[in-house]
Amino acid sequence: MADDHILTLTCPDKPGIVHAVTAVFASHGHNILDLRQFSDPASRRFFMRAPAPAPAPAPAPPTTSPRPLRRSRPTTT
């Protein structure tokens, strides 16, 4: 939980903000669990809060070596 992220954002309101923000989260492997947003018509500002847990760590490499390949003898016909 210490590496979780919470994005808080305010900017001029325009189309495409949610799409742009969620694309950045997705490209870094974050899963957005909750997203709160609203626009203030008086100030024409957009506000967003999006908590997202840190991505899961990559799996550890296998601890055993792969089996060696068997050598085959050439055959003559």
PDB file of N, CA, C and O in Angstrom, chain B, residues numbered from 101:
ATOM      1  N   MET B 101       0.805  -1.199   0.000  1.00  0.00           N
ATOM      2  CA  MET B 101       0.000   0.000   0.000  1.00  0.00           C
ATOM      3  C   MET B 101       0.849   1.265   0.000  1.00  0.00           C
ATOM      4  O   MET B 101       0.385   2.319  -0.433  1.00  0.00           O
ATOM      5  N   ALA B 102       2.076   1.174   0.476  1.00  0.00           N
ATOM      6  CA  ALA B 102       2.919   2.367   0.548  1.00  0.00           C
ATOM      7  C   ALA B 102       3.222   2.921  -0.833  1.00  0.00           C
ATOM      8  O   ALA B 102       3.485   4.114  -0.980  1.00  0.00           O
ATOM      9  N   ASP B 103       3.186   2.058  -1.852  1.00  0.00           N
ATOM     10  CA  ASP B 103       3.493   2.515  -3.205  1.00  0.00           C
ATOM     11  C   ASP B 103       2.249   2.833  -4.015  1.00  0.00           C
ATOM     12  O   ASP B 103       2.340   3.048  -5.224  1.00  0.00           O
ATOM     13  N   ASP B 104       1.083   2.866  -3.370  1.00  0.00           N
ATOM     14  CA  ASP B 104      -0.132   3.239  -4.089  1.00  0.00           C
ATOM     15  C   ASP B 104      -0.047   4.696  -4.517  1.00  0.00           C
ATOM     16  O   ASP B 104       0.692   5.492  -3.939  1.00  0.00           O
ATOM     17  N   HIS B 105      -0.809   5.017  -5.526  1.00  0.00           N
ATOM     18  CA  HIS B 105      -0.799   6.369  -6.073  1.00  0.00           C
ATOM     19  C   HIS B 105      -2.199   6.961  -6.005  1.00  0.00           C
ATOM     20  O   HIS B 105      -3.191   6.251  -6.172  1.00  0.00           O
ATOM     21  N   ILE B 106      -2.274   8.260  -5.759  1.00  0.00           N
ATOM     22  CA  ILE B 106      -3.535   8.980  -5.842  1.00  0.00           C
ATOM     23  C   ILE B 106      -3.280  10.224  -6.681  1.00  0.00           C
ATOM     24  O   ILE B 106      -2.522  11.111  -6.291  1.00  0.00           O
ATOM     25  N   LEU B 107      -3.917  10.269  -7.819  1.00  0.00           N
ATOM     26  CA  LEU B 107      -3.794  11.425  -8.692  1.00  0.00           C
ATOM     27  C   LEU B 107      -4.901  12.413  -8.360  1.00  0.00           C
ATOM     28  O   LEU B 107      -6.075  12.046  -8.333  1.00  0.00           O
ATOM     29  N   THR B 108      -4.540  13.647  -8.111  1.00  0.00           N
ATOM     30  CA  THR B 108      -5.527  14.725  -8.015  1.00  0.00           C
ATOM     31  C   THR B 108      -5.191  15.708  -9.113  1.00  0.00           C
ATOM     32  O   THR B 108      -4.031  16.066  -9.315  1.00  0.00           O
ATOM     33  N   LEU B 109      -6.214  16.136  -9.814  1.00  0.00           N
ATOM     34  CA  LEU B 109      -5.998  16.921 -11.021  1.00  0.00           C
ATOM     35  C   LEU B 109      -7.034  18.029 -11.109  1.00  0.00           C
ATOM     36  O   LEU B 109      -8.212  17.814 -10.825  1.00  0.00           O
ATOM     37  N   THR B 110      -6.597  19.193 -11.499  1.00  0.00           N
ATOM     38  CA  THR B 110      -7.510  20.273 -11.874  1.00  0.00           C
ATOM     39  C   THR B 110      -6.927  20.969 -13.091  1.00  0.00           C
ATOM     40  O   THR B 110      -5.725  21.226 -13.162  1.00  0.00           O
ATOM     41  N   CYS B 111      -7.786  21.265 -14.035  1.00  0.00           N
ATOM     42  CA  CYS B 111      -7.324  21.878 -15.283  1.00  0.00           C
ATOM     43  C   CYS B 111      -8.534  22.503 -15.990  1.00  0.00           C
ATOM     44  O   CYS B 111      -9.673  22.295 -15.570  1.00  0.00           O
ATOM     45  N   PRO B 112      -8.291  23.260 -17.051  1.00  0.00           N
ATOM     46  CA  PRO B 112      -9.420  23.759 -17.839  1.00  0.00           C
ATOM     47  C   PRO B 112     -10.231  22.574 -18.382  1.00  0.00           C
ATOM     48  O   PRO B 112      -9.662  21.582 -18.838  1.00  0.00           O
ATOM     49  N   ASP B 113     -11.532  22.686 -18.328  1.00  0.00           N
ATOM     50  CA  ASP B 113     -12.400  21.607 -18.780  1.00  0.00           C
ATOM     51  C   ASP B 113     -12.414  21.547 -20.305  1.00  0.00           C
ATOM     52  O   ASP B 113     -12.610  22.559 -20.977  1.00  0.00           O
ATOM     53  N   LYS B 114     -12.204  20.344 -20.837  1.00  0.00           N
ATOM     54  CA  LYS B 114     -12.294  20.112 -22.283  1.00  0.00           C
ATOM     55  C   LYS B 114     -12.476  18.622 -22.522  1.00  0.00           C
ATOM     56  O   LYS B 114     -12.183  17.827 -21.629  1.00  0.00           O
ATOM     57  N   PRO B 115     -12.944  18.222 -23.677  1.00  0.00           N
ATOM     58  CA  PRO B 115     -13.140  16.804 -23.968  1.00  0.00           C
ATOM     59  C   PRO B 115     -11.807  16.045 -23.991  1.00  0.00           C
ATOM     60  O   PRO B 115     -10.778  16.585 -24.396  1.00  0.00           O
ATOM     61  N   GLY B 116     -11.850  14.790 -23.548  1.00  0.00           N
ATOM     62  CA  GLY B 116     -10.690  13.907 -23.664  1.00  0.00           C
ATOM     63  C   GLY B 116      -9.803  13.801 -22.435  1.00  0.00           C
ATOM     64  O   GLY B 116      -8.823  13.056 -22.457  1.00  0.00           O
ATOM     65  N   ILE B 117     -10.112  14.520 -21.365  1.00  0.00           N
ATOM     66  CA  ILE B 117      -9.240  14.495 -20.182  1.00  0.00           C
ATOM     67  C   ILE B 117      -9.251  13.114 -19.531  1.00  0.00           C
ATOM     68  O   ILE B 117      -8.188  12.567 -19.240  1.00  0.00           O
ATOM     69  N   VAL B 118     -10.412  12.550 -19.302  1.00  0.00           N
ATOM     70  CA  VAL B 118     -10.505  11.241 -18.653  1.00  0.00           C
ATOM     71  C   VAL B 118      -9.786  10.192 -19.502  1.00  0.00           C
ATOM     72  O   VAL B 118      -9.052   9.359 -18.972  1.00  0.00           O
ATOM     73  N   HIS B 119      -9.994  10.233 -20.786  1.00  0.00           N
ATOM     74  CA  HIS B 119      -9.328   9.283 -21.690  1.00  0.00           C
ATOM     75  C   HIS B 119      -7.812   9.398 -21.576  1.00  0.00           C
ATOM     76  O   HIS B 119      -7.123   8.384 -21.465  1.00  0.00           O
ATOM     77  N   ALA B 120      -7.291  10.608 -21.602  1.00  0.00           N
ATOM     78  CA  ALA B 120      -5.837  10.813 -21.535  1.00  0.00           C
ATOM     79  C   ALA B 120      -5.266  10.324 -20.208  1.00  0.00           C
ATOM     80  O   ALA B 120      -4.222   9.672 -20.188  1.00  0.00           O
ATOM     81  N   VAL B 121      -5.933  10.629 -19.113  1.00  0.00           N
ATOM     82  CA  VAL B 121      -5.432  10.238 -17.794  1.00  0.00           C
ATOM     83  C   VAL B 121      -5.476   8.722 -17.632  1.00  0.00           C
ATOM     84  O   VAL B 121      -4.495   8.125 -17.189  1.00  0.00           O
ATOM     85  N   THR B 122      -6.587   8.095 -17.981  1.00  0.00           N
ATOM     86  CA  THR B 122      -6.685   6.654 -17.813  1.00  0.00           C
ATOM     87  C   THR B 122      -5.726   5.910 -18.741  1.00  0.00           C
ATOM     88  O   THR B 122      -5.252   4.832 -18.384  1.00  0.00           O
ATOM     89  N   ALA B 123      -5.436   6.443 -19.895  1.00  0.00           N
ATOM     90  CA  ALA B 123      -4.461   5.820 -20.800  1.00  0.00           C
ATOM     91  C   ALA B 123      -3.067   5.804 -20.178  1.00  0.00           C
ATOM     92  O   ALA B 123      -2.330   4.831 -20.333  1.00  0.00           O
ATOM     93  N   VAL B 124      -2.704   6.867 -19.483  1.00  0.00           N
ATOM     94  CA  VAL B 124      -1.393   6.910 -18.814  1.00  0.00           C
ATOM     95  C   VAL B 124      -1.336   5.862 -17.707  1.00  0.00           C
ATOM     96  O   VAL B 124      -0.350   5.134 -17.590  1.00  0.00           O
ATOM     97  N   PHE B 125      -2.390   5.784 -16.896  1.00  0.00           N
ATOM     98  CA  PHE B 125      -2.420   4.756 -15.847  1.00  0.00           C
ATOM     99  C   PHE B 125      -2.282   3.365 -16.468  1.00  0.00           C
ATOM    100  O   PHE B 125      -1.469   2.564 -16.005  1.00  0.00           O
ATOM    101  N   ALA B 126      -3.057   3.071 -17.499  1.00  0.00           N
ATOM    102  CA  ALA B 126      -3.035   1.749 -18.121  1.00  0.00           C
ATOM    103  C   ALA B 126      -1.669   1.437 -18.724  1.00  0.00           C
ATOM    104  O   ALA B 126      -1.200   0.303 -18.631  1.00  0.00           O
ATOM    105  N   SER B 127      -1.031   2.418 -19.336  1.00  0.00           N
ATOM    106  CA  SER B 127       0.269   2.164 -19.974  1.00  0.00           C
ATOM    107  C   SER B 127       1.355   1.844 -18.959  1.00  0.00           C
ATOM    108  O   SER B 127       2.395   1.292 -19.317  1.00  0.00           O
ATOM    109  N   HIS B 128       1.122   2.189 -17.690  1.00  0.00           N
ATOM    110  CA  HIS B 128       2.085   1.878 -16.636  1.00  0.00           C
ATOM    111  C   HIS B 128       1.637   0.698 -15.770  1.00  0.00           C
ATOM    112  O   HIS B 128       2.231   0.429 -14.726  1.00  0.00           O
ATOM    113  N   GLY B 129       0.593  -0.002 -16.204  1.00  0.00           N
ATOM    114  CA  GLY B 129       0.150  -1.210 -15.522  1.00  0.00           C
ATOM    115  C   GLY B 129      -0.687  -0.992 -14.279  1.00  0.00           C
ATOM    116  O   GLY B 129      -0.822  -1.908 -13.469  1.00  0.00           O
ATOM    117  N   HIS B 130      -1.255   0.195 -14.101  1.00  0.00           N
ATOM    118  CA  HIS B 130      -2.075   0.473 -12.928  1.00  0.00           C
ATOM    119  C   HIS B 130      -3.535   0.133 -13.208  1.00  0.00           C
ATOM    120  O   HIS B 130      -4.019   0.294 -14.328  1.00  0.00           O
ATOM    121  N   ASN B 131      -4.221  -0.336 -12.184  1.00  0.00           N
ATOM    122  CA  ASN B 131      -5.640  -0.629 -12.280  1.00  0.00           C
ATOM    123  C   ASN B 131      -6.387   0.433 -11.482  1.00  0.00           C
ATOM    124  O   ASN B 131      -6.217   0.516 -10.265  1.00  0.00           O
ATOM    125  N   ILE B 132      -7.184   1.220 -12.122  1.00  0.00           N
ATOM    126  CA  ILE B 132      -7.929   2.274 -11.441  1.00  0.00           C
ATOM    127  C   ILE B 132      -9.123   1.640 -10.739  1.00  0.00           C
ATOM    128  O   ILE B 132      -9.990   1.043 -11.377  1.00  0.00           O
ATOM    129  N   LEU B 133      -9.153   1.779  -9.419  1.00  0.00           N
ATOM    130  CA  LEU B 133     -10.231   1.178  -8.631  1.00  0.00           C
ATOM    131  C   LEU B 133     -11.403   2.117  -8.439  1.00  0.00           C
ATOM    132  O   LEU B 133     -12.528   1.670  -8.215  1.00  0.00           O
ATOM    133  N   ASP B 134     -11.155   3.409  -8.524  1.00  0.00           N
ATOM    134  CA  ASP B 134     -12.197   4.403  -8.294  1.00  0.00           C
ATOM    135  C   ASP B 134     -11.763   5.674  -9.014  1.00  0.00           C
ATOM    136  O   ASP B 134     -10.575   5.996  -9.046  1.00  0.00           O
ATOM    137  N   LEU B 135     -12.704   6.387  -9.581  1.00  0.00           N
ATOM    138  CA  LEU B 135     -12.390   7.640 -10.258  1.00  0.00           C
ATOM    139  C   LEU B 135     -13.526   8.607  -9.977  1.00  0.00           C
ATOM    140  O   LEU B 135     -14.682   8.332 -10.299  1.00  0.00           O
ATOM    141  N   ARG B 136     -13.198   9.718  -9.387  1.00  0.00           N
ATOM    142  CA  ARG B 136     -14.206  10.748  -9.092  1.00  0.00           C
ATOM    143  C   ARG B 136     -13.860  11.990  -9.883  1.00  0.00           C
ATOM    144  O   ARG B 136     -12.700  12.401  -9.937  1.00  0.00           O
ATOM    145  N   GLN B 137     -14.852  12.577 -10.488  1.00  0.00           N
ATOM    146  CA  GLN B 137     -14.613  13.738 -11.337  1.00  0.00           C
ATOM    147  C   GLN B 137     -15.831  14.641 -11.359  1.00  0.00           C
ATOM    148  O   GLN B 137     -16.960  14.196 -11.151  1.00  0.00           O
ATOM    149  N   PHE B 138     -15.585  15.897 -11.610  1.00  0.00           N
ATOM    150  CA  PHE B 138     -16.692  16.826 -11.854  1.00  0.00           C
ATOM    151  C   PHE B 138     -16.154  18.058 -12.550  1.00  0.00           C
ATOM    152  O   PHE B 138     -14.963  18.362 -12.486  1.00  0.00           O
ATOM    153  N   SER B 139     -17.038  18.748 -13.201  1.00  0.00           N
ATOM    154  CA  SER B 139     -16.718  20.009 -13.871  1.00  0.00           C
ATOM    155  C   SER B 139     -17.484  21.118 -13.174  1.00  0.00           C
ATOM    156  O   SER B 139     -18.642  20.949 -12.792  1.00  0.00           O
ATOM    157  N   ASP B 140     -16.827  22.247 -13.017  1.00  0.00           N
ATOM    158  CA  ASP B 140     -17.467  23.422 -12.429  1.00  0.00           C
ATOM    159  C   ASP B 140     -17.808  24.377 -13.568  1.00  0.00           C
ATOM    160  O   ASP B 140     -16.910  24.995 -14.139  1.00  0.00           O
ATOM    161  N   PRO B 141     -19.095  24.511 -13.911  1.00  0.00           N
ATOM    162  CA  PRO B 141     -19.469  25.363 -15.031  1.00  0.00           C
ATOM    163  C   PRO B 141     -19.109  26.833 -14.816  1.00  0.00           C
ATOM    164  O   PRO B 141     -18.816  27.542 -15.779  1.00  0.00           O
ATOM    165  N   ALA B 142     -19.127  27.298 -13.567  1.00  0.00           N
ATOM    166  CA  ALA B 142     -18.829  28.711 -13.305  1.00  0.00           C
ATOM    167  C   ALA B 142     -17.371  29.046 -13.626  1.00  0.00           C
ATOM    168  O   ALA B 142     -17.083  30.086 -14.218  1.00  0.00           O
ATOM    169  N   SER B 143     -16.448  28.149 -13.228  1.00  0.00           N
ATOM    170  CA  SER B 143     -15.025  28.417 -13.478  1.00  0.00           C
ATOM    171  C   SER B 143     -14.520  27.732 -14.748  1.00  0.00           C
ATOM    172  O   SER B 143     -13.407  27.997 -15.202  1.00  0.00           O
ATOM    173  N   ARG B 144     -15.355  26.841 -15.324  1.00  0.00           N
ATOM    174  CA  ARG B 144     -14.977  26.045 -16.500  1.00  0.00           C
ATOM    175  C   ARG B 144     -13.711  25.233 -16.225  1.00  0.00           C
ATOM    176  O   ARG B 144     -12.833  25.106 -17.078  1.00  0.00           O
ATOM    177  N   ARG B 145     -13.644  24.676 -14.980  1.00  0.00           N
ATOM    178  CA  ARG B 145     -12.525  23.854 -14.555  1.00  0.00           C
ATOM    179  C   ARG B 145     -12.996  22.416 -14.370  1.00  0.00           C
ATOM    180  O   ARG B 145     -14.157  22.161 -14.049  1.00  0.00           O
ATOM    181  N   PHE B 146     -12.082  21.494 -14.578  1.00  0.00           N
ATOM    182  CA  PHE B 146     -12.321  20.067 -14.413  1.00  0.00           C
ATOM    183  C   PHE B 146     -11.522  19.598 -13.203  1.00  0.00           C
ATOM    184  O   PHE B 146     -10.374  20.003 -13.022  1.00  0.00           O
ATOM    185  N   PHE B 147     -12.129  18.736 -12.366  1.00  0.00           N
ATOM    186  CA  PHE B 147     -11.475  18.222 -11.175  1.00  0.00           C
ATOM    187  C   PHE B 147     -11.565  16.695 -11.183  1.00  0.00           C
ATOM    188  O   PHE B 147     -12.605  16.134 -11.530  1.00  0.00           O
ATOM    189  N   MET B 148     -10.487  16.031 -10.804  1.00  0.00           N
ATOM    190  CA  MET B 148     -10.467  14.568 -10.799  1.00  0.00           C
ATOM    191  C   MET B 148      -9.621  14.075  -9.630  1.00  0.00           C
ATOM    192  O   MET B 148      -8.624  14.690  -9.252  1.00  0.00           O
ATOM    193  N   ARG B 149     -10.054  12.943  -9.071  1.00  0.00           N
ATOM    194  CA  ARG B 149      -9.280  12.226  -8.066  1.00  0.00           C
ATOM    195  C   ARG B 149      -9.346  10.755  -8.444  1.00  0.00           C
ATOM    196  O   ARG B 149     -10.430  10.189  -8.584  1.00  0.00           O
ATOM    197  N   ALA B 150      -8.179  10.140  -8.608  1.00  0.00           N
ATOM    198  CA  ALA B 150      -8.142   8.753  -9.054  1.00  0.00           C
ATOM    199  C   ALA B 150      -7.106   7.969  -8.255  1.00  0.00           C
ATOM    200  O   ALA B 150      -5.915   8.054  -8.553  1.00  0.00           O
ATOM    201  N   PRO B 151      -7.536   7.198  -7.235  1.00  0.00           N
ATOM    202  CA  PRO B 151      -6.593   6.328  -6.546  1.00  0.00           C
ATOM    203  C   PRO B 151      -6.330   5.071  -7.372  1.00  0.00           C
ATOM    204  O   PRO B 151      -7.243   4.532  -7.996  1.00  0.00           O
ATOM    205  N   ALA B 152      -5.099   4.615  -7.373  1.00  0.00           N
ATOM    206  CA  ALA B 152      -4.747   3.393  -8.094  1.00  0.00           C
ATOM    207  C   ALA B 152      -3.607   2.707  -7.355  1.00  0.00           C
ATOM    208  O   ALA B 152      -2.604   3.343  -7.032  1.00  0.00           O
ATOM    209  N   PRO B 153      -3.757   1.403  -7.082  1.00  0.00           N
ATOM    210  CA  PRO B 153      -2.671   0.696  -6.408  1.00  0.00           C
ATOM    211  C   PRO B 153      -1.474   0.547  -7.334  1.00  0.00           C
ATOM    212  O   PRO B 153      -1.606   0.581  -8.558  1.00  0.00           O
ATOM    213  N   ALA B 154      -0.317   0.384  -6.733  1.00  0.00           N
ATOM    214  CA  ALA B 154       0.896   0.151  -7.530  1.00  0.00           C
ATOM    215  C   ALA B 154       0.716  -1.150  -8.303  1.00  0.00           C
ATOM    216  O   ALA B 154       0.038  -2.064  -7.835  1.00  0.00           O
ATOM    217  N   PRO B 155       1.322  -1.235  -9.483  1.00  0.00           N
ATOM    218  CA  PRO B 155       1.187  -2.475 -10.256  1.00  0.00           C
ATOM    219  C   PRO B 155       1.838  -3.643  -9.521  1.00  0.00           C
ATOM    220  O   PRO B 155       2.769  -3.457  -8.737  1.00  0.00           O
ATOM    221  N   ALA B 156       1.342  -4.828  -9.780  1.00  0.00           N
ATOM    222  CA  ALA B 156       1.908  -6.034  -9.172  1.00  0.00           C
ATOM    223  C   ALA B 156       3.326  -6.238  -9.690  1.00  0.00           C
ATOM    224  O   ALA B 156       3.600  -5.968 -10.860  1.00  0.00           O
ATOM    225  N   PRO B 157       4.227  -6.711  -8.840  1.00  0.00           N
ATOM    226  CA  PRO B 157       5.596  -6.939  -9.303  1.00  0.00           C
ATOM    227  C   PRO B 157       5.632  -8.050 -10.344  1.00  0.00           C
ATOM    228  O   PRO B 157       4.769  -8.927 -10.375  1.00  0.00           O
ATOM    229  N   ALA B 158       6.634  -7.992 -11.180  1.00  0.00           N
ATOM    230  CA  ALA B 158       6.805  -9.021 -12.213  1.00  0.00           C
ATOM    231  C   ALA B 158       7.115 -10.349 -11.536  1.00  0.00           C
ATOM    232  O   ALA B 158       7.764 -10.367 -10.490  1.00  0.00           O
ATOM    233  N   PRO B 159       6.667 -11.455 -12.107  1.00  0.00           N
ATOM    234  CA  PRO B 159       6.950 -12.749 -11.488  1.00  0.00           C
ATOM    235  C   PRO B 159       8.452 -13.029 -11.492  1.00  0.00           C
ATOM    236  O   PRO B 159       9.178 -12.595 -12.386  1.00  0.00           O
ATOM    237  N   ALA B 160       8.895 -13.757 -10.481  1.00  0.00           N
ATOM    238  CA  ALA B 160      10.311 -14.109 -10.375  1.00  0.00           C
ATOM    239  C   ALA B 160      10.666 -15.125 -11.457  1.00  0.00           C
ATOM    240  O   ALA B 160       9.824 -15.930 -11.856  1.00  0.00           O
ATOM    241  N   PRO B 161      11.907 -15.090 -11.932  1.00  0.00           N
ATOM    242  CA  PRO B 161      12.304 -16.079 -12.942  1.00  0.00           C
ATOM    243  C   PRO B 161      12.308 -17.477 -12.321  1.00  0.00           C
ATOM    244  O   PRO B 161      12.422 -17.613 -11.103  1.00  0.00           O
ATOM    245  N   PRO B 162      12.187 -18.503 -13.142  1.00  0.00           N
ATOM    246  CA  PRO B 162      12.169 -19.863 -12.596  1.00  0.00           C
ATOM    247  C   PRO B 162      13.484 -20.166 -11.873  1.00  0.00           C
ATOM    248  O   PRO B 162      14.543 -19.661 -12.245  1.00  0.00           O
ATOM    249  N   THR B 163      13.397 -20.996 -10.840  1.00  0.00           N
ATOM    250  CA  THR B 163      14.593 -21.325 -10.068  1.00  0.00           C
ATOM    251  C   THR B 163      15.296 -22.563 -10.606  1.00  0.00           C
ATOM    252  O   THR B 163      16.416 -22.861 -10.190  1.00  0.00           O
ATOM    253  N   THR B 164      14.670 -23.282 -11.512  1.00  0.00           N
ATOM    254  CA  THR B 164      15.302 -24.468 -12.093  1.00  0.00           C
ATOM    255  C   THR B 164      15.677 -24.176 -13.533  1.00  0.00           C
ATOM    256  O   THR B 164      15.029 -23.392 -14.227  1.00  0.00           O
ATOM    257  N   SER B 165      16.742 -24.832 -13.955  1.00  0.00           N
ATOM    258  CA  SER B 165      17.184 -24.684 -15.344  1.00  0.00           C
ATOM    259  C   SER B 165      16.327 -25.554 -16.238  1.00  0.00           C
ATOM    260  O   SER B 165      15.834 -26.598 -15.810  1.00  0.00           O
ATOM    261  N   PRO B 166      16.146 -25.129 -17.476  1.00  0.00           N
ATOM    262  CA  PRO B 166      15.397 -25.992 -18.396  1.00  0.00           C
ATOM    263  C   PRO B 166      16.177 -27.277 -18.658  1.00  0.00           C
ATOM    264  O   PRO B 166      17.405 -27.298 -18.573  1.00  0.00           O
ATOM    265  N   ARG B 167      15.463 -28.331 -18.971  1.00  0.00           N
ATOM    266  CA  ARG B 167      16.141 -29.607 -19.265  1.00  0.00           C
ATOM    267  C   ARG B 167      16.991 -29.456 -20.508  1.00  0.00           C
ATOM    268  O   ARG B 167      16.571 -28.821 -21.476  1.00  0.00           O
ATOM    269  N   PRO B 168      18.195 -30.040 -20.493  1.00  0.00           N
ATOM    270  CA  PRO B 168      19.035 -29.953 -21.687  1.00  0.00           C
ATOM    271  C   PRO B 168      18.417 -30.773 -22.819  1.00  0.00           C
ATOM    272  O   PRO B 168      17.706 -31.749 -22.583  1.00  0.00           O
ATOM    273  N   LEU B 169      18.696 -30.365 -24.014  1.00  0.00           N
ATOM    274  CA  LEU B 169      18.200 -31.089 -25.183  1.00  0.00           C
ATOM    275  C   LEU B 169      19.003 -32.361 -25.365  1.00  0.00           C
ATOM    276  O   LEU B 169      20.207 -32.393 -25.110  1.00  0.00           O
ATOM    277  N   ARG B 170      18.333 -33.401 -25.806  1.00  0.00           N
ATOM    278  CA  ARG B 170      19.039 -34.672 -26.109  1.00  0.00           C
ATOM    279  C   ARG B 170      19.656 -34.572 -27.485  1.00  0.00           C
ATOM    280  O   ARG B 170      19.075 -34.024 -28.422  1.00  0.00           O
ATOM    281  N   ARG B 171      20.822 -35.108 -27.570  1.00  0.00           N
ATOM    282  CA  ARG B 171      21.469 -35.159 -28.892  1.00  0.00           C
ATOM    283  C   ARG B 171      20.929 -36.358 -29.645  1.00  0.00           C
ATOM    284  O   ARG B 171      20.730 -37.434 -29.082  1.00  0.00           O
ATOM    285  N   SER B 172      20.704 -36.154 -30.892  1.00  0.00           N
ATOM    286  CA  SER B 172      20.272 -37.290 -31.710  1.00  0.00           C
ATOM    287  C   SER B 172      21.404 -37.677 -32.635  1.00  0.00           C
ATOM    288  O   SER B 172      22.201 -36.839 -33.058  1.00  0.00           O
ATOM    289  N   ARG B 173      21.460 -38.960 -32.940  1.00  0.00           N
ATOM    290  CA  ARG B 173      22.504 -39.447 -33.850  1.00  0.00           C
ATOM    291  C   ARG B 173      22.013 -39.306 -35.272  1.00  0.00           C
ATOM    292  O   ARG B 173      20.860 -39.596 -35.588  1.00  0.00           O
ATOM    293  N   PRO B 174      22.920 -38.851 -36.124  1.00  0.00           N
ATOM    294  CA  PRO B 174      22.510 -38.782 -37.533  1.00  0.00           C
ATOM    295  C   PRO B 174      22.237 -40.191 -38.062  1.00  0.00           C
ATOM    296  O   PRO B 174      22.914 -41.148 -37.686  1.00  0.00           O
ATOM    297  N   THR B 175      21.276 -40.300 -38.906  1.00  0.00           N
ATOM    298  CA  THR B 175      20.960 -41.587 -39.504  1.00  0.00           C
ATOM    299  C   THR B 175      21.344 -41.575 -40.963  1.00  0.00           C
ATOM    300  O   THR B 175      21.279 -40.545 -41.633  1.00  0.00           O
ATOM    301  N   THR B 176      21.735 -42.707 -41.433  1.00  0.00           N
ATOM    302  CA  THR B 176      22.078 -42.830 -42.852  1.00  0.00           C
ATOM    303  C   THR B 176      21.102 -43.801 -43.481  1.00  0.00           C
ATOM    304  O   THR B 176      20.674 -44.767 -42.850  1.00  0.00           O
ATOM    305  N   THR B 177      20.763 -43.546 -44.691  1.00  0.00           N
ATOM    306  CA  THR B 177      19.830 -44.438 -45.391  1.00  0.00           C
ATOM    307  C   THR B 177      20.426 -44.907 -46.664  1.00  0.00           C
ATOM    308  O   THR B 177      19.796 -45.668 -47.398  1.00  0.00           O
TER     309      THR B 177
END
